[in-house]
Amino acid sequence: MRSRELLELAHHHPGRLRVRSDGFCCRERDDELGGKLDLVRSRLATLAGVRSIHVNCTSGSILVEYEPGAIDPNRLIDAIALTADLEVPDEEVRARRVYPAHIAIDAARSANSLARELTGGRADLRVLLPIALGGLAAYSFIEGKDRMPRWDNLAYWALSLFQTWHGDEIADGKDARP
């Protein structure tokens, strides 16, 4: 017995609900998928409070715009899952799921902790990355290597990152040290 594909909540804000499933991803010419999506659209259109339904086959998502208070968002999710024969994952399945963004965030946090440790708490990546980009800008200006980004781009990135990460301290006139 094959397990059913999962339907996952991608985003919800009252009035807007986006769900995703690999089962909604388009393949070159997939009449079965088109029929499934038509069924989901038809089913959702019969529910009171649903304003519009947008399907994105590239990302495998369905965006439902609805009237908050007129229909429960969980009812929308259940209707989509039931109509498309998809499974809604329980908490245990969601906890085991690996998201690339979470891996990148954890790696950045680890690198930031390491930077603080190596500098004795005097600097973190908010300071060190703009300094490194500024140093690369100077090197690119002096050496003029073809394989490096232009010095003015590197200088812009250094300044932009520093201002973005230290905007509050700059505006308040406070010291930017961690």
Secondary structure as UniProt FT lines:
FT   STRAND          8..13
FT   TURN            14..15
FT   STRAND          16..20
FT   HELIX           22..24
FT   HELIX           31..45
FT   TURN            48..49
FT   STRAND          50..56
FT   TURN            57..60
FT   STRAND          61..66
FT   TURN            69..70
FT   HELIX           73..84
FT   HELIX           91..96
FT   HELIX           100..118
FT   TURN            119..121
FT   HELIX           125..143
FT   TURN            146..147
FT   HELIX           151..165
FT   HELIX           167..172
//
